[in-house]
């Protein structure tokens, strides 16, 4: 979606009675920075030493003090789109009478075994007053594992990309657009493993994925609303309205989450793999899965090097990142099956020497969750690597899963990249990705030659599944899928805005690049609910020949796909939806919908 331009405000010191650099806790005694030797044991209300920017709350602290603390974080983070501050607001089991406004790089999480263990009698809100009611830049914030009971019955979560809500119980209704309702857009979102007792109102949301949830009803649509394994989802009606409904989720597990017991001991709970599932993992009691004591984790803090982290991983420890910026000059290497890598508070990893940031070996059952990876050097060939070269090894019963993994090229810092995420292993599951070459940001961080990036995701492995694939503004194929038997459930894309000339964006005789390219050698690939948009902002009359490019084979099936041109009265656009099929959207605002495409046959 057209973002409305950059609106970047500098971070301000924390206000409201909380001092930057101190954890909020009524008894903040903590162990030394021992990296996993004693972190599983609580220390008063402060619990484990999770760093200065994890604020751990307990009902005994009093609602007024807690409200002041969360308001102080929001005062810093409300418009802090490209700042370095990161926060996690963690609530021990109990009931809280507070309202939580959620700003940039703020992660709100309950610490119970069930979402109903932490009850917020108030709102957990994302709105867009910082940007005049425009929610299309409400990025990088999250809420998970808690119950929200709004006194007026309505919670607002007006997010754009990278704003997931997971494992949440809404006791009432939820609206997904900014206030006041009107022409105030919001631009994409993700809801999973959640229960909404009432209705979900999409409002101005352009596209949305709901997975493995239960809701009373869904109201509204714009371009691309996708439901996978959702009880109470609307019926399949694409394109009028554009609802794509898949009854069951073929294979998935939910994101691991942090818990604390009544003794103050912390664990990370890892939910079990599910097949052909609907609804939440916790509808009938404790979710299936296993807990890992935090004492088995290396608890990393900004300033720790990849060498220190790798030493801990080689000892058999898991990895928990506390909030902050990690400048890494070498690669974190995950080689042990079953390793959990979990970030709190929008942990941000920056590649400072062209190095891959995370490299996962071709092993079973690894988790990478809750990290933002960023290019901080002129060229990084690959930011995140899963597997190493093509392999026949299968991981059917215990796949590696990526949750809330976000990439950024430009915006906060100038840099370039080849591929943001490369997947060579088989059976990998990706559950909510936003891979973004920045279209706006701080001065001198954005431009065709300033933040160059070729491809968001390169899939070489077979049987790879993505749920919630957001990829934007890369300069070549934004998605390049070479592996066989792949699946995508929901795709959202924007072509690069800043193409300077048509000759700068061609390959051979083809104008531009397809946003989603399935290699000619692929025999089977399925995708549901796809949207690709263009907005060329330099008035250079730019076209791309197609949004999607696939081999014409019976086993390659795209279901419910659409294109949008947002150029207003300017020139340029998308000439075909898929291959050479589908009407153009060009020379002004336009949308085009196609019900299916396979083996050269389009159904509109």
Secondary structure, DSSP 4 states (H G I P E B T S, - for coil): ----S----------TT--TTS---SS-----S-SSSSTTS--GGG-S---TTEEEE-GGG-HHHHHHHHHHHHHHHTT-TT-S--EEEEE-SEEE---EE--TTEEEEE-SSSGGGEEESS-EEB--GGGTT-BTT--SEEEEEEEE--TTSEEEB---TT--EEEEEESSEEE-S-SS-SS--B---EEES-EEEEEEE-TTB-EEEEES-EEEEEE--SSEEEEES-BTPPPP-TTTT-EEEESSEEEE-PPPEEEE-TTS-EEEEEEPPEEEE-S-SSTTSSPSEEEEEGGGEEEE-TT--HHHHHHHHHTT-EEEEPSSEEEESS-EEE-STT-EEEEEEEEEEEESSS--SEEE-S-S--EEEEEEEEE-SS-EEEEEEESSS------TTS--EEEEEEEEESSSS---EEEEEEE-SSS-EEEEEEEEE-SS-STTS-STTTS-EEEEEEE-SSS-EEEEEEEE--SS-SEEE-SSSEEEEEEEEE--S----GGGSEETTEES--SEEE-TT---EEEEEEEEEE--TT-S--EES-SEE----TTEEEEEEEEEEE-TTSS-EES-SBTTBS--EESSEEEEEEEEEETTEEE-
